[in-house]
Amino acid sequence: MRTTGHGETIIKTSGEVTEALAQGTPVVALESTIISHGLPQPRNLAVAEELEELVREAGAVPATIAVLDGVAHVGLDKGMLERVATDPEMRKLGFRDLPVAAALSASGATTVSATAFLAARAGIRVFATGGLGGVHREWTTSQDESADLDMLARTRITIVCAGVKSILDVPATLQRLETRGVTVAGYRTDSFPGFYLHTSGYPVDWRLESPEEAAAVMRAQDSLGGPETALIVANPVPESEQLDPGLHDRVLAEALAAADREGVTGQAITPFLLDFLVRGTDGASLEANLAAVKGNTRLAGRIAASWAAER
């Protein structure tokens, strides 16, 4: 539990998470924007509960993170999960929004940048999500880059993901991660995943074959010291569960053209494109997204268990 100088609680871990961290039991952080903004009701709550159960099946404790009435909760009970899933006033909070939300007693679901920060502050080392944010297309004119990249460049956390969202500039994002010193390794793959797709077509320099190898990299990070950067474990969605590549490319091109035609820019561009993909693929992109999130959550649980066992 962390408080302000005036004694108000600002970060609170659940009893289960607090006990797990004290005893060295593995813990996996989960973001909450997929619950509040990524899925329709009532499926969103069912998925949130399923993801937590996948973490437990791997032998770890789930710590879904959200801000409720100004308090950042690391680990949610059933009532809190239901609130995140059903409250129409639930905001989407990145790292930069956290102090304002705390001061104004606001509530919101946490994005990758906010979740990574809060998880690390609580002492959690492993985090599972769907896809990262990154460098947007036409960056040279828009200067639009996700805050996820900056946070991962200064936060010691292992994040299991299916690459970056395919609406982004993937090679530019990989270059940016290299520049910022963020380690990227493919999990049983030599190519960077494409979020909805098994591969983006771009190579990765390192390949990990097991949770134990990922945990060994984490130990090496700590032994070497240096900047507190993240480890990205890029875990591809299985080919059998990916979005049809031809359909993906066609609908994405249509979405980009529609965004340009309608003048959609800035923070509005990502939800616009993702929503267009869901509608343009008759929901198939959403199913591929969920398959990726579930696979990442299973793997994160196994990595957390290996990390805890070998410490």
VOVOPA-470232 format. One line per 3 residues: number of its first residue (from 1); their letters; for each residue x, y, z of N, C-alpha, C. Coordinates in Angstrom, 1 decimal, padded with zeros to 4 digits. Each point is the difference from the previous one (the first is absolute). Last residue first. Layout:
<atoms>
NUM> a> X:Y:Z:X:Y:Z:X:Y:Z; ...
</atoms>
This chain:
<atoms>
311> rea> 014.2:-018.2:-008.1:000.6:001.1:000.7:000.5:-000.5:001.4; -002.4:-002.6:-003.4:001.5:000.0:-000.1:000.6:001.2:000.8; -004.8:-000.9:-000.3:000.6:-001.2:000.5:001.6:000.1:000.0
308> aws> -002.7:003.6:-001.7:-000.2:-000.2:001.5:000.8:-001.2:000.5; -000.2:000.7:-004.7:000.8:001.1:000.6:-000.1:-000.1:001.6; -002.7:-002.9:-002.6:001.5:-000.4:-000.1:000.9:001.0:000.7
305> aai> -004.7:000.9:-000.2:000.3:-001.1:000.9:001.5:-000.5:-000.1; -001.5:003.5:-002.9:000.0:000.4:001.4:000.3:-001.1:001.0; -000.5:-001.1:-004.5:001.2:000.8:000.2:000.1:000.4:001.4
302> rga> -004.0:-002.1:-001.3:001.1:-000.9:000.1:001.4:000.7:000.2; -003.9:002.6:-000.6:-000.1:-000.7:001.2:001.2:-001.0:000.2; -000.4:002.3:-004.0:000.5:000.9:001.0:-000.1:-000.7:001.4
299> lrt> -001.8:-002.2:-003.8:001.5:000.0:000.0:000.5:000.9:001.1; -004.6:-000.2:-000.6:000.5:-001.3:000.4:001.5:000.1:000.1; -002.0:003.8:-001.7:-000.3:-000.1:001.5:000.5:-001.4:000.5
296> ngk> 000.2:000.9:-004.6:000.9:000.8:000.7:-000.1:-000.1:001.5; -003.2:-002.1:-002.8:001.3:-000.6:-000.2:001.1:000.7:000.8; -004.2:002.0:-000.2:-000.1:-001.2:000.8:001.3:-000.8:000.0
293> vaa> -000.5:003.8:-002.8:000.0:000.4:001.4:000.1:-001.2:000.9; -000.6:-000.7:-004.6:001.4:000.5:000.3:000.1:000.3:001.5; -004.2:-001.1:-001.7:000.9:-001.2:-000.1:001.4:000.4:000.4
290> lna> -003.1:003.4:-000.5:-000.3:-000.7:001.3:000.9:-001.3:000.0; 000.1:002.6:-003.9:000.6:000.8:001.1:-000.1:-000.8:001.3; -002.1:-001.7:-003.8:001.5:-000.2:-000.1:000.6:000.7:001.2
287> els> -004.6:000.6:-000.5:000.3:-001.3:000.5:001.5:-000.3:-000.1; -001.5:004.1:-001.6:-000.2:-000.1:001.5:000.4:-001.3:000.5; -000.1:000.7:-004.7:001.2:000.6:000.6:-000.1:000.0:001.6
284> agd> -003.7:-001.6:-002.6:001.1:-000.9:000.0:001.3:000.6:000.6; -004.5:002.1:-000.8:000.4:-000.4:001.4:001.2:-001.0:000.0; -001.7:002.0:-004.1:-001.2:-000.6:000.7:000.5:-000.7:001.3
281> tgr> 002.6:002.9:-002.9:000.3:-001.4:000.0:-001.1:-000.8:000.6; -000.2:004.8:-000.2:000.4:-000.5:-001.4:000.3:-001.4:-000.1; -000.9:002.1:004.2:-001.2:000.0:-000.8:000.3:-000.6:-001.4
278> vlf> 003.6:000.4:003.0:-001.0:-000.9:000.6:-001.3:-000.1:-000.9; 003.4:003.1:-001.2:000.4:-001.4:-000.2:-001.0:-001.0:000.5; -000.7:004.6:000.9:-000.2:-000.3:-001.4:000.4:-001.4:-000.4
275> dll> 000.9:001.5:004.3:-001.4:-000.2:-000.1:-000.3:-000.3:-001.5; 004.4:001.1:001.0:-000.3:-001.2:000.6:-001.5:-000.4:-000.2; 001.5:004.3:-001.4:000.5:-001.1:-000.9:-000.3:-001.4:000.6
272> fpt> -001.2:003.8:002.6:-000.7:000.1:-001.3:000.4:-001.2:-000.9; 002.3:000.7:004.2:-001.4:-000.6:000.1:-000.8:000.0:-001.3; 004.4:002.1:-000.2:000.0:-001.4:000.3:-001.4:-000.6:000.2
269> iaq> 000.5:004.7:-000.9:000.3:-000.9:-001.1:000.0:-001.4:000.3; -000.7:004.0:002.9:-001.2:-000.7:-000.5:000.3:-001.0:-001.1; 003.3:002.9:002.3:-000.4:-001.1:000.8:-001.3:-000.8:-000.5
266> gtv> 002.4:002.8:-003.7:000.3:000.1:001.4:-000.5:-001.3:000.8; -002.6:001.2:-004.6:001.4:000.1:000.4:000.2:-000.1:001.5; -003.7:000.0:-004.6:000.2:-000.6:001.3:001.5:000.0:000.3
263> ger> -002.8:001.5:-004.1:000.9:000.8:000.8:000.2:-000.4:001.4; -002.4:-002.0:-003.9:-000.8:000.6:001.1:000.8:000.9:000.9; 002.0:-002.5:-003.6:-001.1:000.7:-000.6:-000.8:000.8:001.0
260> daa> 003.5:-002.8:001.4:000.6:001.1:-000.7:-001.2:000.9:-000.6; -001.1:-004.0:002.1:000.5:000.9:001.0:000.5:001.3:-000.7; -001.4:-003.6:-002.7:-001.1:000.7:000.6:000.4:001.0:001.0
257> ala> 003.3:-002.7:-002.1:-000.6:001.0:-000.9:-001.2:000.7:000.6; 002.0:-003.4:002.5:000.9:001.1:-000.1:-000.5:001.1:-001.0; -002.5:-004.0:000.4:-000.1:000.7:001.3:001.0:001.3:-000.1
254> eal> 000.1:-003.2:-003.5:-001.3:000.8:-000.1:-000.1:000.9:001.3; 003.6:-002.9:-000.2:000.2:001.0:-001.0:-001.3:000.9:-000.1; -000.2:-003.7:002.8:000.9:001.0:000.5:000.2:001.1:-001.0
251> vrd> -002.4:-003.8:-001.3:-000.8:000.9:000.8:000.9:001.1:000.7; 002.2:-003.2:-002.9:-001.1:000.8:-000.7:-000.7:000.9:000.9; 003.2:-002.9:001.9:000.6:001.0:-000.8:-001.0:000.9:-000.8
248> hlg> -001.5:-003.7:002.6:000.6:001.0:000.9:000.5:001.1:-000.9; -001.6:-003.8:-002.2:-001.1:000.8:000.6:000.6:001.2:000.8; 003.1:-003.2:-001.6:-000.6:000.8:-001.1:-001.1:000.9:000.5
245> pdl> 002.0:-003.0:003.2:000.9:001.1:-000.4:-000.6:000.9:-001.2; -002.9:-002.6:003.9:000.5:-000.3:-001.4:000.8:001.2:-000.5; 000.0:-000.9:005.2:-000.9:000.6:-001.0:000.5:-000.3:-001.4
242> qes> 001.3:-003.4:003.9:000.3:001.4:-000.4:-001.1:000.4:-001.0; 000.6:-004.4:002.2:-000.9:001.0:000.7:000.2:001.4:-000.5; 002.7:-003.8:-001.4:-001.4:-000.5:-000.1:-001.0:001.0:000.5
239> epv> 004.7:000.8:000.3:-000.5:000.2:-001.3:-001.5:-000.5:-000.2; 001.8:001.8:004.8:000.1:-001.2:-000.9:-000.6:000.2:-001.4; 002.0:004.1:002.8:-001.2:-000.8:000.0:000.2:-001.2:-000.9
236> pna> 004.4:002.1:002.3:-001.0:000.1:-001.1:-001.3:-000.8:000.3; 003.8:002.7:003.1:-000.6:-001.4:-000.1:-001.1:000.1:-001.0; 004.4:002.8:002.2:-001.0:000.1:-001.1:-000.5:-001.4:-000.3
233> vil> 002.4:002.7:004.2:-000.1:-001.3:-000.5:-001.2:-000.1:-001.0; 003.3:004.0:002.3:-001.2:-000.3:-000.7:000.1:-001.4:-000.5; 002.2:003.1:004.1:000.2:-001.1:-000.9:-001.3:-000.3:-000.7
230> ate> 002.0:004.9:002.3:-000.8:-001.2:000.0:000.5:-001.1:-000.9; 002.9:003.9:002.8:-000.8:-000.2:-001.1:-000.8:-001.3:000.1; 003.3:003.3:002.8:-001.1:-000.9:000.4:-001.0:-000.2:-001.1
227> pgg> 005.5:001.0:-000.2:-001.3:000.6:000.0:-001.1:-001.0:000.3; 004.5:-001.7:001.9:-000.2:000.9:-001.2:-001.4:000.6:000.1; 001.9:-005.0:001.8:-000.3:001.4:000.4:-000.3:000.9:-001.2
224> lsd> 001.2:-004.9:000.5:000.8:000.9:-000.7:-000.2:001.5:000.5; -002.5:-003.6:001.9:001.4:-000.2:000.3:000.9:001.0:-000.7; -004.7:-000.2:-000.9:000.3:000.5:001.4:001.5:-000.1:000.3
221> qar> -001.5:-001.7:-004.1:-000.3:001.4:000.0:000.4:000.6:001.4; 000.1:-004.6:-000.5:001.2:000.6:-000.6:-000.2:001.5:-000.1; -003.6:-002.6:001.5:001.1:-000.1:001.0:001.2:000.7:-000.5
218> mva> -003.5:-000.5:-003.0:-000.4:001.0:001.1:001.1:000.0:001.0; 000.4:-003.2:-003.4:000.3:001.4:-000.5:-000.3:001.0:001.1; -001.2:-004.4:001.0:001.5:000.2:000.0:000.4:001.4:-000.5
215> aae> -004.5:-001.3:-000.2:000.3:000.3:001.3:001.6:000.2:000.2; -001.7:-001.4:-004.2:-000.5:001.3:000.3:000.5:000.5:001.4; 000.7:-004.5:-001.2:001.0:000.9:-000.7:-000.4:001.5:000.2
212> eps> -002.9:-003.3:001.7:001.2:000.0:000.8:001.1:000.9:-000.7; -004.2:-000.8:-002.1:-000.1:000.9:001.1:001.3:000.1:000.8; 000.6:-001.5:-005.0:-000.7:-000.5:001.2:-000.1:001.1:001.0
209> elr> 002.2:000.4:-004.4:-000.7:-001.2:-000.2:-000.9:-000.5:001.2; 002.1:004.8:-002.6:-000.1:-000.7:001.3:-000.8:-001.3:-000.3; 003.0:003.9:-003.1:-001.1:-001.0:000.1:000.1:-000.8:001.3
206> wdv> 001.9:004.9:-002.8:000.2:-001.0:001.0:-001.3:-000.9:000.0; 000.5:003.7:-003.1:001.4:-000.5:000.2:000.2:-001.1:000.9; -004.3:001.2:-003.4:000.5:000.3:001.4:001.4:-000.6:000.1
203> pyg> -003.1:001.5:-004.7:000.7:-000.9:000.9:000.3:000.5:001.4; -004.3:000.8:-003.5:001.2:000.6:000.4:000.8:-000.9:001.0; -004.5:-000.8:-001.8:000.9:000.0:-001.1:001.4:000.6:000.3
200> sth> -004.0:-000.8:002.8:000.0:001.3:-000.7:000.9:000.0:-001.2; -002.7:-004.3:002.5:001.2:000.7:-000.2:-000.2:001.3:-000.7; -003.7:-002.6:001.5:001.1:-000.8:000.6:001.4:000.7:-000.1
197> lyf> -004.5:002.9:000.2:000.6:-000.9:-000.9:001.2:-000.7:000.7; -002.6:003.5:002.0:-001.1:-000.9:-000.5:000.6:-001.2:-000.8; 003.7:002.3:001.9:-001.2:000.3:000.8:-001.2:-000.9:-000.4
194> gpf> 004.5:-000.5:-001.7:-000.8:001.1:-000.7:-001.3:000.3:000.7; 005.4:-002.1:001.4:-001.4:-000.3:-000.2:-000.8:001.3:-000.6; 005.3:-001.1:-000.8:-000.8:000.7:000.9:-001.5:-000.2:-000.3
191> sdt> 003.9:-003.7:-001.0:-000.6:001.2:-000.5:-000.9:000.6:001.0; 002.2:-004.2:000.6:001.1:000.9:-000.5:-000.5:001.3:-000.6; -002.0:-003.7:004.0:-000.1:000.5:-001.3:001.2:000.9:-000.3
188> ryg> -001.2:-002.0:004.3:-000.1:-001.1:-001.0:-000.3:000.5:-001.4; -000.2:003.8:002.9:-000.2:-001.2:000.7:-000.2:-001.1:-001.0; 002.9:004.8:-000.4:-001.1:-000.8:-000.5:-000.1:-001.3:000.8
185> avt> 002.1:004.9:001.6:000.3:-001.4:-000.4:-001.3:-000.7:-000.4; 002.5:005.2:001.3:-001.2:-000.7:-000.6:000.5:-001.4:-000.4; 001.6:004.5:003.4:000.3:-001.3:-000.6:-001.3:-000.6:-000.5
182> vgr> 001.5:005.3:000.5:-001.0:-001.0:000.5:000.3:-001.3:-000.7; 002.2:004.5:-000.5:000.6:-001.0:000.7:-000.9:-001.0:000.6; -000.6:003.9:-003.1:-000.3:000.3:001.5:000.6:-001.1:000.9
179> tel> 000.3:-000.3:-004.8:000.6:001.2:000.4:-000.1:000.3:001.5; -002.3:-003.7:-001.9:001.5:-000.2:000.0:000.7:001.2:000.5; -004.6:000.4:-000.6:000.3:-000.9:001.2:001.5:-000.3:000.0
176> rql> -001.6:002.3:-003.8:-000.1:000.9:001.2:000.4:-000.8:001.3; -000.3:-002.3:-004.1:001.2:000.8:000.1:000.0:000.9:001.2; -003.8:-002.6:-000.8:001.2:-000.9:000.4:001.2:000.9:000.1
173> tap> -003.8:002.2:-001.6:-000.1:-000.3:001.4:001.2:-000.9:000.5; -000.4:001.0:-004.6:000.4:001.2:000.8:-000.1:-000.3:001.5; -001.5:-003.4:-002.9:001.5:000.1:000.0:000.5:001.3:000.7
170> vdl> -004.8:-000.7:-000.2:000.7:-001.0:000.8:001.5:000.1:-000.1; -004.3:003.3:-000.2:001.2:-000.2:-000.8:000.9:-000.9:000.7; -005.4:-000.4:000.8:001.2:000.9:000.2:001.1:-000.2:-001.0
167> isk> -004.2:-002.5:000.7:-000.3:001.2:-000.7:001.2:001.0:000.1; -000.1:-004.3:002.1:000.4:-000.1:-001.4:-000.4:001.3:-000.8; 001.4:-000.7:005.3:-001.2:000.0:-000.8:000.4:000.3:-001.4
164> vga> 003.7:-002.3:002.8:-000.7:001.2:000.1:-001.2:000.0:-000.9; 002.1:-004.5:002.4:000.5:001.1:-000.8:-000.7:001.3:000.2; -001.4:-003.6:002.5:-000.1:-000.5:-001.3:000.6:001.1:-001.0
161> cvi> 001.3:-000.8:005.5:-001.0:000.6:-001.0:000.1:-000.7:-001.3; 002.1:000.5:005.4:-000.3:-001.0:-001.0:-001.2:000.5:-000.8; 004.0:002.2:003.4:-001.4:000.2:-000.6:-000.1:-001.1:-001.1
158> tir> 003.2:001.5:004.6:-000.1:-001.0:-001.2:-001.5:000.0:-000.5; 003.1:004.0:002.7:-001.1:-000.9:000.1:000.0:-000.9:-001.3; 002.3:004.5:002.1:000.5:-001.3:000.1:-001.2:-001.0:000.1
155> tra> 000.4:005.1:-002.1:-000.7:-000.8:001.0:000.5:-001.4:-000.1; 001.0:003.8:-003.0:000.4:000.4:001.3:-000.7:-000.8:001.1; -000.8:-000.5:-004.8:001.4:000.4:000.0:000.6:000.4:001.4
152> lmd> -004.6:-001.0:-000.9:000.7:-001.2:000.0:001.5:000.2:000.0; -002.9:003.7:-000.2:-000.1:-000.6:001.3:000.8:-001.3:000.0; -000.3:002.4:-004.0:000.8:000.7:000.9:-000.1:-000.7:001.4
149> lda> -002.7:-001.8:-003.4:001.4:-000.1:-000.3:000.9:000.7:001.0; -004.8:000.4:000.2:000.5:-001.3:000.4:001.5:-000.2:-000.2; -002.7:003.8:-001.4:000.8:000.1:001.2:000.5:-001.3:000.5
146> sed> -001.0:001.0:-005.3:-000.6:-000.4:001.3:000.9:000.2:001.2; 000.0:003.0:-004.6:000.7:-001.2:000.5:-000.7:-000.3:001.4; -000.1:003.7:-004.4:-000.9:-000.7:000.9:000.7:-001.4:000.3
143> qst> 001.0:004.0:-003.0:000.8:-000.1:001.2:-000.8:-000.9:001.0; -001.1:001.5:-004.7:-000.9:000.1:001.1:000.8:000.0:001.4; 002.1:-000.3:-004.4:-000.8:001.2:000.0:-000.9:000.1:001.2
140> twe> 003.1:-003.6:-000.5:000.8:001.2:-000.4:-000.9:001.2:-000.1; -001.8:-004.4:000.8:000.5:000.7:001.2:000.7:001.3:-000.4; -002.8:-003.5:-002.5:000.2:001.4:-000.3:000.5:000.8:001.2
137> rhv> -001.9:-004.4:001.7:000.4:000.2:-001.4:000.0:001.6:-000.3; 001.0:-001.6:005.0:-001.1:000.0:-000.9:000.5:000.2:-001.5; 002.4:-002.4:004.5:000.1:001.2:-000.9:-001.1:-000.1:-001.0
134> ggl> -001.2:-002.6:004.4:001.3:000.3:-000.7:000.0:001.2:-000.8; -002.7:-003.7:003.9:-000.1:001.1:-000.9:001.4:000.2:-000.6; -001.5:-005.0:001.4:000.5:001.3:000.5:-000.4:001.1:-001.0
131> ggt> -002.8:-004.7:001.1:001.0:000.6:-000.9:000.4:001.4:000.5; -002.2:-003.3:003.0:-000.2:-000.4:-001.4:001.1:000.4:-000.9; 001.1:-001.0:005.2:-001.0:000.9:-000.7:-000.2:-000.6:-001.4
128> afv> 002.6:-000.9:005.3:-000.5:-000.5:-001.2:-001.0:000.9:-000.6; 004.4:-000.1:003.7:-001.2:000.7:-000.4:-000.4:-000.6:-001.4; 003.8:-000.5:004.6:-000.5:-000.5:-001.3:-001.4:000.5:-000.3
125> rig> 002.6:001.2:004.0:001.0:000.0:-001.1:-000.6:-000.5:-001.3; -001.5:002.6:005.0:-000.3:-001.1:-000.9:000.9:000.1:-001.2; -000.4:003.1:003.8:001.0:-001.1:000.2:-000.3:-001.2:-000.9
122> ara> -002.2:004.6:000.4:-000.4:-001.0:001.0:000.9:-001.2:000.2; 000.9:003.4:-003.2:-000.1:000.6:001.3:-000.4:-000.9:001.1; -000.2:-001.5:-004.5:001.4:000.1:000.5:000.1:000.7:001.3
119> alf> -004.2:-000.2:-002.0:000.4:-001.4:000.3:001.4:000.1:000.6; -001.8:003.9:-001.7:-000.6:-000.3:001.3:000.4:-001.4:000.4; 001.5:001.6:-004.2:000.5:000.8:001.1:-000.5:-000.5:001.3
116> ata> -001.7:-002.0:-003.8:001.4:-000.4:000.2:000.6:000.8:001.1; -004.4:001.0:-001.3:000.1:-001.3:000.6:001.4:-000.4:000.3; -000.8:004.0:-002.4:-000.4:000.2:001.4:000.1:-001.4:000.7
113> svt> 000.9:000.0:-004.6:001.0:000.9:000.7:-000.3:000.1:001.5; -003.0:-002.5:-002.9:001.3:-000.6:000.3:000.9:000.8:000.7; -004.9:001.3:001.0:000.6:-000.4:-001.2:001.3:-000.7:000.3
110> tag> -004.4:000.6:003.3:001.3:000.3:-000.3:000.5:-000.6:-001.3; -005.0:001.9:002.1:000.8:-001.2:-000.3:001.4:000.4:-000.5; -003.2:003.0:003.5:000.4:-000.3:-001.4:000.7:-001.3:-000.1
107> sas> -002.3:004.4:003.4:000.1:-001.5:-000.2:000.3:-000.2:-001.5; 000.8:004.3:003.8:-000.7:-000.5:-001.2:000.2:-001.5:000.0; 001.4:003.8:003.2:-000.8:-001.1:000.4:-000.8:-000.6:-001.2
104> laa> 003.3:003.6:000.1:-001.4:000.4:-000.2:-000.9:-001.2:000.3; 004.8:-000.3:000.4:-000.3:001.3:000.7:-001.5:000.3:-000.1; 001.7:-003.9:-002.2:000.2:-000.1:001.4:-000.5:001.2:000.7
101> avp> 000.1:000.0:-004.7:-001.0:-000.9:000.5:000.0:-000.1:001.5; 003.5:002.3:-002.0:-001.2:000.8:-000.1:-001.2:-000.8:000.5; 004.2:-002.1:-000.3:000.0:001.0:001.1:-001.3:000.8:000.0
98> ldr> 000.6:-003.3:-003.5:-000.1:-000.5:001.3:000.0:001.0:001.1; 000.5:000.4:-005.0:-001.3:000.3:000.6:000.0:-000.4:001.5; 003.7:-000.9:-003.0:000.0:001.4:000.3:-001.3:000.4:000.7
95> fgl> 000.7:-004.6:-001.4:000.9:000.4:001.1:-000.2:001.5:000.4; -004.2:-001.9:-002.4:001.4:-000.3:-000.3:000.8:000.5:001.2; -005.4:-001.3:-000.6:001.1:000.7:000.7:001.3:-000.5:-000.4
92> krm> -005.7:000.4:-001.2:001.2:-000.8:-000.4:001.2:000.8:000.5; -005.1:000.0:002.3:000.9:000.6:-001.0:001.1:-001.0:-000.4; -005.3:-000.5:001.9:001.4:-000.5:000.2:000.9:000.6:-001.1
89> epd> -004.9:000.4:000.6:000.8:001.1:000.3:001.5:-000.3:000.1; -003.7:-003.2:-000.5:000.2:000.7:-001.3:000.9:001.3:000.2; -000.2:-004.9:002.6:-000.1:001.4:000.3:000.2:000.8:-001.3
86> tav> 000.5:-004.9:000.5:-001.4:000.5:-000.3:-000.1:001.5:000.2; 004.1:-002.9:000.6:-000.7:-000.5:-001.1:-001.3:000.7:-000.4; 002.6:001.0:003.9:000.8:000.4:-001.1:-000.8:-000.4:-001.3
83> rel> -001.9:-001.4:004.0:-000.1:001.5:-000.1:000.8:000.4:-001.3; 000.2:-004.5:001.3:-001.3:000.4:-000.5:-000.2:001.4:-000.3; 003.9:-001.4:002.2:000.0:-000.5:-001.4:-001.3:000.4:-000.7
80> mgk> 000.3:000.7:004.6:000.8:001.0:-000.7:000.1:-000.3:-001.5; -002.2:-003.0:002.9:-000.7:001.2:-000.1:000.7:001.1:-000.8; 002.2:-004.1:001.1:-001.0:-000.2:-001.0:-000.8:001.3:-000.2
77> dlg> 004.9:000.9:001.6:-001.0:-001.0:000.4:-001.1:-000.1:-001.0; 005.3:001.5:-001.0:-001.4:000.4:000.2:-000.9:-001.1:000.5; 005.4:002.0:-000.6:-000.8:-001.2:000.4:-001.4:000.4:000.3
74> vha> 002.9:003.7:000.1:000.8:-001.0:-000.6:-000.6:-001.4:000.5; -001.8:005.4:-000.3:-000.1:-001.3:000.6:000.8:-001.0:-000.8; -000.3:005.6:000.8:000.5:-001.0:-000.9:000.0:-001.4:000.7
71> vgd> -003.1:004.6:001.0:001.0:-001.0:000.5:000.3:-001.0:-001.0; -003.3:003.5:-000.7:001.3:000.6:000.3:001.1:-000.9:000.5; -004.5:-001.4:-001.2:-000.1:001.1:000.9:001.3:000.6:000.4
68> lva> 001.0:-004.1:-002.5:-001.4:000.2:000.5:000.0:001.1:001.0; 003.3:-002.5:-004.0:-000.1:001.1:000.9:-001.4:000.2:000.3; 002.8:-004.7:-001.5:-000.8:001.1:-000.4:000.0:001.1:001.0
65> ita> 002.1:-005.4:-001.5:000.3:001.4:000.6:-001.0:001.0:-000.6; 000.9:-005.7:001.1:-000.6:000.9:-000.9:000.0:001.4:000.6; 002.5:-004.5:001.1:-000.1:001.3:000.6:-000.5:000.9:-001.1
62> pva> 000.5:-005.7:001.3:-000.2:001.1:-000.9:-000.2:001.3:000.7; 003.1:-004.6:001.1:-001.1:000.8:000.5:-000.3:001.2:-000.9; 002.1:-005.2:-001.1:000.3:001.4:000.4:-001.2:000.7:000.5
59> gae> 000.5:-004.5:-002.1:000.7:000.0:001.3:000.3:001.3:000.5; -002.5:-001.4:-004.1:001.5:-000.1:-000.2:000.7:000.1:001.4; -004.7:000.4:-000.2:000.3:-001.3:-000.5:001.5:-000.2:-000.2
56> rvl> -001.6:004.3:001.2:-000.1:-001.0:001.2:000.4:-001.4:-000.5; -000.4:003.3:-003.3:001.1:000.3:000.8:000.1:-001.0:001.2; -003.8:-000.1:-002.7:001.1:-000.6:-000.7:001.3:000.3:000.7
53> eel> -003.9:001.8:001.7:000.0:-001.4:000.3:001.2:-000.6:-000.8; -000.9:004.5:-000.7:000.5:-000.2:001.4:000.1:-001.5:000.3; -001.9:001.2:-004.1:001.4:000.3:000.0:000.6:-000.2:001.4
50> eea> -004.6:-000.4:-000.5:000.7:-001.1:-000.6:001.5:000.2:000.0; -002.9:003.4:001.6:000.0:-001.1:000.9:000.8:-001.2:-000.6; -000.7:003.7:-002.8:000.8:000.4:001.1:000.2:-001.1:001.1
47> val> -003.0:-000.7:-003.6:001.4:-000.1:-000.4:000.9:000.4:001.1; -004.6:000.5:000.7:000.3:-001.4:-000.1:001.5:-000.2:-000.4; -001.7:004.3:000.1:000.2:-000.5:001.4:000.4:-001.4:-000.1
44> nrp> -001.1:002.0:-004.1:001.2:000.6:000.6:000.3:-000.5:001.4; -004.0:-001.0:-002.6:001.2:-000.9:-000.2:001.2:000.5:000.6; -004.7:001.7:-000.1:000.7:-000.4:001.2:001.2:-000.8:-000.2
41> qpl> -000.1:004.0:-002.4:-000.7:-000.6:001.2:-000.9:-001.1:-000.6; 004.4:001.5:-002.9:-001.4:000.4:000.4:-000.5:-000.8:001.2; 005.3:001.6:-001.0:-001.0:-001.1:-000.3:-001.4:000.5:000.4
38> ghs> 004.0:002.8:000.5:000.3:-000.9:-001.1:-001.0:-001.0:-000.4; 000.1:003.4:003.7:-000.1:000.6:-001.3:000.2:-000.9:-001.2; 000.0:-001.3:004.8:-000.8:001.2:000.0:-000.3:000.5:-001.4
35> iit> 002.9:-003.8:000.8:-001.3:-000.3:000.7:-000.9:001.2:-000.2; 004.4:000.2:-001.6:-000.7:-001.0:-000.8:-001.4:-000.3:000.6; 003.0:002.8:002.3:-000.7:000.7:-001.1:-000.7:-001.0:-000.9
32> sel> 002.9:-001.0:004.0:-001.5:000.0:000.1:-000.7:000.7:-001.2; 004.9:-003.0:001.2:-000.6:001.3:-000.2:-001.5:-000.1:-000.1; 003.6:-003.2:002.8:-000.9:000.0:-001.2:-000.6:001.4:-000.1
29> avv> 004.4:-003.0:002.7:-000.8:001.2:-000.2:-000.9:-000.1:-001.3; 002.2:-004.0:003.4:-000.1:000.6:-001.4:-000.9:001.2:000.0; 003.2:-003.3:003.7:-001.1:000.9:-000.2:000.0:000.5:-001.5
26> ptg> 002.3:-004.1:003.7:-000.1:000.7:-001.3:-001.3:000.8:-000.1; 002.4:-000.9:004.8:-000.9:-000.7:-000.9:-000.1:000.8:-001.3; 002.4:001.1:004.2:000.7:-000.3:-001.2:-000.8:-000.9:-001.0
23> qal> -001.3:002.2:004.3:000.4:-001.4:000.1:000.8:-000.4:-001.2; -001.9:004.4:000.3:000.8:-000.2:001.3:000.6:-001.4:000.1; -002.9:001.1:-003.6:001.2:000.7:-000.2:000.9:-000.2:001.3
20> aet> -004.3:-001.7:000.1:000.8:-000.7:-001.0:001.3:000.6:-000.1; -003.1:002.1:002.8:000.5:-001.2:000.6:000.9:-000.8:-001.0; -002.2:003.8:-001.6:000.9:000.4:001.1:000.7:-001.2:000.6
17> veg> -003.6:-000.6:-003.0:001.3:000.4:-000.7:001.0:000.3:001.0; -004.2:-001.0:001.7:000.6:-001.2:-000.7:001.3:000.3:-000.6; -002.6:003.5:001.9:000.6:-000.8:001.0:000.7:-001.2:-000.6
14> stk> -000.2:004.3:-003.0:-001.0:-000.8:000.7:000.7:-000.9:001.0; 002.0:004.8:-001.3:000.0:-001.4:-000.5:-001.1:-000.7:000.8; 000.7:005.4:-001.2:-000.4:-001.0:001.0:000.0:-001.4:-000.7
11> iit> 001.4:005.7:-000.4:000.2:-001.3:-000.7:-000.3:-001.1:001.1; -000.9:004.4:001.3:000.1:000.3:-001.5:000.2:-001.3:-000.8; -001.8:002.1:005.2:000.5:-001.1:-000.7:-000.1:000.3:-001.5
8> egh> 000.7:003.8:003.7:-001.0:-000.6:-000.8:000.6:-001.2:-000.7; 002.3:003.3:002.9:-000.5:-001.3:000.6:-001.0:-000.7:-000.8; 002.7:004.1:-000.9:-001.1:000.3:000.9:-000.7:-001.3:000.6
5> gtt> 003.6:-000.1:-003.3:000.5:000.7:001.2:-001.0:000.4:001.0; -001.2:-004.2:-003.0:000.5:001.4:-000.3:000.6:000.5:001.3; -000.1:-005.4:-000.8:-000.8:001.2:000.3:000.6:001.3:-000.5
2> rm> 000.0:-005.9:-000.7:000.7:001.2:000.0:-000.9:001.2:000.2; 000.4:-005.8:000.7:-000.8:001.2:000.0:000.9:001.2:000.0
</atoms>
